[in-house]
Amino acid sequence: MDRPAELVPLHYVSLGGHGPEDVVPDPYGRVLTGVADGRILRVHHPGDPLSARVEVLAETGGRPLGLELLPDGDLLVCDADRGLLRVSTGDGTVRVLADSAAGEPLRFCSNAVALADGSVYATVSSRRYSLDRWIGDIVEHTGTGRLLRLAPEGGEPEVLLDGLQFANGLAVSADGSFLVIAETGACRLTRYRLTGPRAGHAEPFADLPGMPDNLWREGPDGPLWVALASPRVPALHLLHRTPPAVRRAAARAAVRAPYRPSGTTGVLALDDQGRTVHHLTRRRSGFRMVTSVGAVGDHLVLGSAWEPGVAVCARPAAP
């Protein structure tokens, strides 16, 4: 991998709420996000610090994480407490699409994408740890993440993949032939084939220099943007090779200890062959734990599960 370029911060937009975990640009240059108190927000003019404005669209009654903008303007929302939701950006109506999977409550739903046939795919990060104890899953390396499919007619989602290491961001390829799944706990992206002779099979897509969080595809043919919530932690990879009892003990200690994110932030852009188009990073960043990235005009907008706002950075020139 080439030497990364500098991630250049320009300004910061305060949201009046904590933890904009995912950011999704809309066709009008605005940015949609959800914060810890359950509100879904729309940020107008994020690229201009003087005219930026925050609008409340809805309240989920839970903790919204990953968002997916639908063609009609509504949002798919993965809510860590309530499951998979559909939220109207017009009147704020919230409808539960699925709150259980494989006969158990759908908790820690993390990210979702909608396909042209009306089906919805979603990830579950952990079946053992809740959102407020997420660090326990990363440390224990439980492999309890899942990929789900909700049929166009609804019902209970089907479990397509199990055993994922903290399944997180989700995106579809430009030609619709496969999904890309971020496995935060394994520092990798995984490809899940939707069509062809290997449909239904998963395989490695890209190894990463850090822990991936949310994914966002820029337009139908644009790159796949990856937020890196943390650089690789060599000690953690060594711990993952120890017996399960050792990892469980370490996880119990981790969830009780105060957590402070790394000061190194980063984002990547990849093509559909898994090749790096952009790699941007910043050491000793004041904006920590980047969990999402989207592009609006000449800017990149970064979300964070840690910060009380979004950061706006300079967008790199085309390679």
LUMGUDO-84726 format. One record per residue (C-alpha): residue in one letter; chain; x, y, z. Coordinates in pm, 1 decimal. Layout:
BEGIN
A:A:X:Y:Z $
...
END
This chain:
BEGIN
M:A:0.0:0.0:0.0 $
D:A:129.6:346.5:-88.6 $
R:A:217.6:592.8:182.0 $
P:A:-108.9:751.1:306.9 $
A:A:-186.0:1115.4:238.3 $
E:A:-275.6:1366.2:507.8 $
L:A:-639.1:1390.6:614.9 $
V:A:-685.2:1768.1:626.2 $
P:A:-953.0:1898.8:867.3 $
L:A:-1132.9:2218.6:767.8 $
H:A:-1404.1:2272.3:1027.9 $
Y:A:-1642.6:2105.6:1268.3 $
V:A:-2023.2:2111.1:1283.7 $
S:A:-2171.9:2068.2:1631.4 $
L:A:-2497.1:1870.5:1635.7 $
G:A:-2631.9:1929.7:1984.4 $
G:A:-2615.4:1555.2:2033.4 $
H:A:-2353.0:1290.9:2091.9 $
G:A:-2219.3:1018.8:1864.1 $
P:A:-2316.3:1069.7:1496.8 $
E:A:-2213.9:708.3:1426.8 $
D:A:-2307.3:703.4:1055.8 $
V:A:-2322.7:988.9:803.8 $
V:A:-2504.4:957.1:472.1 $
P:A:-2504.4:1234.4:209.1 $
D:A:-2828.3:1291.3:19.8 $
P:A:-2862.7:1406.7:-345.7 $
Y:A:-2898.7:1771.6:-234.4 $
G:A:-2564.6:1799.0:-56.1 $
R:A:-2707.2:1752.4:293.3 $
V:A:-2594.8:1489.2:542.7 $
L:A:-2816.4:1255.6:745.0 $
T:A:-2705.3:1106.8:1074.7 $
G:A:-2836.0:959.2:1399.7 $
V:A:-2722.2:1045.6:1751.6 $
A:A:-2720.5:868.2:2086.0 $
D:A:-3046.4:1018.4:2216.4 $
G:A:-3239.3:855.9:1929.4 $
R:A:-3278.1:1156.1:1700.7 $
I:A:-3229.0:1141.7:1323.6 $
L:A:-3074.2:1468.6:1204.9 $
R:A:-3020.6:1639.2:869.7 $
V:A:-2725.9:1877.7:834.5 $
H:A:-2772.2:2150.5:575.3 $
H:A:-2467.0:2311.1:409.3 $
P:A:-2209.2:2100.2:596.3 $
G:A:-1930.6:2241.2:380.2 $
D:A:-1992.5:2599.1:495.1 $
P:A:-1931.6:2660.0:866.8 $
L:A:-2121.9:2990.5:854.9 $
S:A:-2444.0:2855.0:707.0 $
A:A:-2447.1:2497.7:838.7 $
R:A:-2778.7:2417.4:1004.3 $
V:A:-2909.0:2107.1:1186.0 $
E:A:-3269.0:1987.9:1146.4 $
V:A:-3440.8:1712.6:1347.7 $
L:A:-3625.3:1464.9:1123.5 $
A:A:-3738.5:1191.4:1361.1 $
E:A:-3681.3:1011.7:1689.6 $
T:A:-3641.1:634.5:1685.9 $
G:A:-3681.5:578.2:2058.1 $
G:A:-3357.3:378.8:2058.0 $
R:A:-2998.3:420.0:1940.8 $
P:A:-2965.8:465.5:1562.1 $
L:A:-2646.0:337.6:1402.3 $
G:A:-2617.1:263.5:1029.4 $
L:A:-2839.6:452.2:783.8 $
E:A:-2934.9:375.8:423.3 $
L:A:-3110.0:634.8:206.8 $
L:A:-3388.4:481.9:-1.6 $
P:A:-3490.2:602.2:-350.0 $
D:A:-3811.2:759.8:-216.3 $
G:A:-3618.4:967.0:39.7 $
D:A:-3698.5:754.0:343.2 $
L:A:-3428.4:596.1:557.1 $
L:A:-3344.2:245.9:660.2 $
V:A:-3214.7:272.2:1015.0 $
C:A:-3028.8:4.0:1208.7 $
D:A:-3119.2:71.0:1568.3 $
A:A:-2910.0:-105.0:1832.7 $
D:A:-3213.7:-125.4:2064.6 $
R:A:-3513.7:-162.0:1834.1 $
G:A:-3388.9:-353.0:1527.8 $
L:A:-3431.4:-262.6:1162.0 $
L:A:-3648.8:45.4:1107.4 $
R:A:-3789.8:250.1:821.6 $
V:A:-3806.1:621.7:897.9 $
S:A:-3996.9:879.4:695.5 $
T:A:-3787.3:1192.2:640.4 $
G:A:-4109.6:1377.3:563.3 $
D:A:-4325.1:1335.1:874.0 $
G:A:-4086.1:1145.2:1104.3 $
T:A:-4292.3:826.8:1113.8 $
V:A:-4094.8:527.5:1242.9 $
R:A:-4191.6:175.3:1136.3 $
V:A:-4027.9:-144.5:1262.3 $
L:A:-3937.3:-374.9:971.5 $
A:A:-3778.9:-647.4:1184.9 $
D:A:-3712.3:-684.3:1555.8 $
S:A:-3615.0:-1052.2:1567.8 $
A:A:-3399.0:-1296.3:1372.3 $
A:A:-3370.3:-1673.4:1405.1 $
G:A:-3617.0:-1661.3:1692.8 $
E:A:-3426.3:-1414.8:1910.7 $
P:A:-3450.5:-1037.0:1954.0 $
L:A:-3266.6:-839.3:1688.8 $
R:A:-3014.8:-640.8:1891.9 $
F:A:-2702.6:-454.5:1786.4 $
C:A:-2824.4:-422.9:1429.0 $
S:A:-2539.6:-225.5:1273.1 $
N:A:-2573.1:-148.1:899.7 $
A:A:-2808.4:-213.1:608.5 $
V:A:-2838.7:-185.3:230.8 $
A:A:-3142.4:-212.2:5.7 $
L:A:-3126.7:-385.8:-332.5 $
A:A:-3327.5:-311.6:-644.9 $
D:A:-3548.7:-617.5:-591.2 $
G:A:-3673.4:-475.8:-260.0 $
S:A:-3470.2:-705.4:-37.3 $
V:A:-3276.0:-559.5:254.1 $
Y:A:-2947.6:-693.5:388.4 $
A:A:-2830.3:-603.3:737.2 $
T:A:-2546.6:-681.7:974.9 $
V:A:-2553.5:-768.4:1344.0 $
S:A:-2226.6:-683.1:1517.4 $
S:A:-2252.4:-910.6:1820.8 $
R:A:-2500.5:-1150.7:1974.5 $
R:A:-2310.2:-1158.6:2303.8 $
Y:A:-2241.6:-792.6:2382.1 $
S:A:-2469.0:-488.7:2367.5 $
L:A:-2365.4:-157.4:2215.4 $
D:A:-2257.4:-5.8:2547.8 $
R:A:-2023.9:-305.1:2599.2 $
W:A:-1897.9:-328.5:2239.1 $
I:A:-1531.6:-329.0:2343.2 $
G:A:-1591.8:-667.5:2507.4 $
D:A:-1668.9:-826.6:2172.4 $
I:A:-1360.5:-677.0:2008.3 $
V:A:-1140.4:-808.4:2291.6 $
E:A:-1301.9:-1151.2:2328.0 $
H:A:-1316.7:-1195.8:1949.7 $
T:A:-1646.3:-1379.4:1978.6 $
G:A:-1724.2:-1424.4:1609.8 $
T:A:-2097.3:-1384.8:1674.8 $
G:A:-2163.8:-1126.6:1402.4 $
R:A:-2421.8:-1201.9:1134.9 $
L:A:-2540.1:-1107.5:788.1 $
L:A:-2919.9:-1106.9:751.4 $
R:A:-3159.4:-1081.9:457.6 $
L:A:-3510.7:-940.7:484.5 $
A:A:-3728.0:-1046.5:190.8 $
P:A:-3927.6:-781.5:-2.3 $
E:A:-4249.4:-916.2:149.5 $
G:A:-4110.6:-874.3:502.7 $
G:A:-4128.7:-1130.3:781.0 $
E:A:-3838.8:-1245.2:994.7 $
P:A:-3492.5:-1197.7:839.9 $
E:A:-3297.3:-1499.7:717.8 $
V:A:-2948.3:-1557.3:859.5 $
L:A:-2709.2:-1581.5:562.2 $
L:A:-2374.9:-1572.8:742.8 $
D:A:-2277.8:-1638.6:1102.3 $
G:A:-1941.7:-1631.5:1274.7 $
L:A:-1839.1:-1283.7:1159.0 $
Q:A:-1595.1:-1082.4:1369.8 $
F:A:-1802.2:-780.0:1472.4 $
A:A:-1992.1:-739.2:1144.0 $
N:A:-2032.7:-369.2:1076.7 $
G:A:-2047.1:-161.6:758.0 $
L:A:-2225.2:-302.5:453.6 $
A:A:-2225.0:-196.8:87.5 $
V:A:-2319.6:-343.5:-249.7 $
S:A:-2088.3:-361.6:-551.3 $
A:A:-2145.1:-133.8:-849.2 $
D:A:-2283.3:-420.7:-1058.8 $
G:A:-2492.2:-564.5:-774.7 $
S:A:-2314.8:-900.6:-783.8 $
F:A:-2178.8:-899.2:-429.0 $
L:A:-2189.2:-733.0:-88.9 $
V:A:-1890.7:-601.7:104.4 $
I:A:-1901.7:-654.9:481.8 $
A:A:-1672.5:-476.6:726.1 $
E:A:-1544.8:-709.5:998.7 $
T:A:-1419.4:-463.3:1256.7 $
G:A:-1269.6:-725.4:1484.8 $
A:A:-1062.1:-879.2:1205.1 $
C:A:-941.1:-559.4:1028.5 $
R:A:-1078.0:-684.8:699.3 $
L:A:-1351.0:-658.7:439.6 $
T:A:-1536.1:-972.3:330.3 $
R:A:-1714.6:-1027.7:-0.7 $
Y:A:-2047.5:-1212.1:-5.2 $
R:A:-2148.4:-1327.5:-353.7 $
L:A:-2507.0:-1256.2:-456.6 $
T:A:-2496.3:-1391.4:-814.6 $
G:A:-2303.4:-1640.3:-1024.5 $
P:A:-2180.5:-1992.2:-947.7 $
R:A:-2045.3:-1886.8:-605.5 $
A:A:-2365.2:-1712.8:-493.0 $
G:A:-2406.7:-1748.5:-117.5 $
H:A:-2033.7:-1787.4:-52.1 $
A:A:-1810.9:-1550.0:144.5 $
E:A:-1444.2:-1479.9:73.3 $
P:A:-1175.8:-1224.7:163.5 $
F:A:-1203.4:-890.1:-15.1 $
A:A:-936.7:-667.5:145.7 $
D:A:-707.2:-664.6:448.6 $
L:A:-693.0:-319.2:604.9 $
P:A:-447.5:-110.1:807.9 $
G:A:-705.5:-59.3:1078.8 $
M:A:-1049.6:-153.1:1210.1 $
P:A:-1322.6:-75.1:955.7 $
D:A:-1656.4:62.3:1064.1 $
N:A:-1922.5:200.1:827.9 $
L:A:-1898.5:174.8:447.7 $
W:A:-2043.3:416.8:192.8 $
R:A:-2048.6:385.0:-186.1 $
E:A:-2017.2:712.8:-374.2 $
G:A:-2275.7:689.2:-650.5 $
P:A:-2341.4:383.6:-865.0 $
D:A:-1988.2:369.2:-1009.0 $
G:A:-1784.7:556.7:-748.5 $
P:A:-1539.9:418.8:-493.6 $
L:A:-1627.3:243.0:-172.0 $
W:A:-1534.7:464.1:123.6 $
V:A:-1426.1:293.5:445.5 $
A:A:-1400.5:460.1:786.6 $
L:A:-1118.5:328.0:1005.1 $
A:A:-1228.7:357.6:1367.5 $
S:A:-886.5:257.2:1498.0 $
P:A:-546.0:156.7:1363.9 $
R:A:-437.1:-202.7:1410.4 $
V:A:-344.6:-292.1:1768.7 $
P:A:-68.0:-557.3:1766.9 $
A:A:-131.3:-656.9:2129.9 $
L:A:-495.6:-722.9:2046.8 $
H:A:-403.7:-955.3:1761.7 $
L:A:-177.5:-1148.7:1996.6 $
L:A:-459.5:-1174.9:2250.6 $
H:A:-691.4:-1317.5:1982.6 $
R:A:-459.0:-1619.5:1955.9 $
T:A:-498.9:-1709.4:2323.5 $
P:A:-752.2:-1963.5:2460.6 $
P:A:-1118.5:-1851.7:2490.5 $
A:A:-1103.1:-1836.0:2871.6 $
V:A:-817.3:-1587.1:2856.7 $
R:A:-1003.9:-1370.1:2607.5 $
R:A:-1321.2:-1377.9:2815.8 $
A:A:-1131.2:-1263.8:3123.7 $
A:A:-969.2:-983.2:2923.4 $
A:A:-1309.4:-878.8:2788.8 $
R:A:-1456.0:-856.6:3139.9 $
A:A:-1173.7:-623.4:3235.0 $
A:A:-1209.5:-418.7:2915.1 $
V:A:-1578.0:-340.1:2962.6 $
R:A:-1507.6:-207.3:3313.3 $
A:A:-1210.1:7.6:3214.1 $
P:A:-1253.1:362.9:3082.9 $
Y:A:-1212.5:369.8:2704.8 $
R:A:-1031.9:643.4:2514.4 $
P:A:-999.6:618.6:2136.0 $
S:A:-674.4:641.5:1948.1 $
G:A:-560.6:983.4:1830.1 $
T:A:-498.1:842.9:1481.0 $
T:A:-786.9:872.9:1235.3 $
G:A:-811.8:738.0:884.0 $
V:A:-1032.6:669.8:584.2 $
L:A:-987.4:461.2:270.9 $
A:A:-1149.3:450.1:-70.6 $
L:A:-1141.5:120.5:-261.8 $
D:A:-1253.6:5.9:-604.4 $
D:A:-1457.5:-309.3:-664.2 $
Q:A:-1144.0:-518.7:-698.2 $
G:A:-1041.8:-424.7:-344.9 $
R:A:-763.2:-194.1:-464.0 $
T:A:-690.9:124.3:-269.4 $
V:A:-786.7:446.2:-447.9 $
H:A:-726.6:680.6:-152.4 $
H:A:-572.4:632.4:190.5 $
L:A:-593.3:935.2:418.0 $
T:A:-481.5:951.2:777.4 $
R:A:-406.6:1199.7:1053.9 $
R:A:-205.6:1140.5:1368.6 $
R:A:-280.8:1323.7:1693.1 $
S:A:-621.9:1416.0:1558.9 $
G:A:-858.7:1614.8:1778.2 $
F:A:-1150.8:1432.5:1613.4 $
R:A:-1138.8:1072.4:1729.8 $
M:A:-1289.2:735.8:1645.9 $
V:A:-1404.3:799.3:1289.0 $
T:A:-1689.7:555.6:1230.3 $
S:A:-1822.8:685.2:896.6 $
V:A:-1728.8:894.4:595.7 $
G:A:-1922.0:1046.4:307.3 $
A:A:-1841.3:1291.6:29.1 $
V:A:-2029.5:1617.2:-33.8 $
G:A:-1890.1:1830.2:-315.7 $
D:A:-1526.8:1911.6:-241.9 $
H:A:-1546.9:1783.7:113.7 $
L:A:-1540.1:1463.1:313.8 $
V:A:-1774.8:1453.4:612.9 $
L:A:-1670.2:1227.6:899.9 $
G:A:-1896.9:1079.6:1165.0 $
S:A:-1789.8:944.3:1502.3 $
A:A:-1947.2:732.9:1773.7 $
W:A:-1734.8:933.8:2020.5 $
E:A:-1768.5:1300.3:1919.8 $
P:A:-2061.9:1546.9:1958.3 $
G:A:-2048.4:1657.8:1594.3 $
V:A:-1917.3:1584.5:1246.5 $
A:A:-1581.5:1688.0:1100.3 $
V:A:-1546.9:1832.7:751.4 $
C:A:-1219.3:1764.8:570.0 $
A:A:-1066.5:1842.0:233.6 $
R:A:-1147.2:1586.4:-32.1 $
P:A:-846.7:1438.6:-214.5 $
A:A:-795.4:1497.9:-583.2 $
A:A:-889.0:1215.9:-820.6 $
P:A:-603.8:965.9:-855.5 $
END
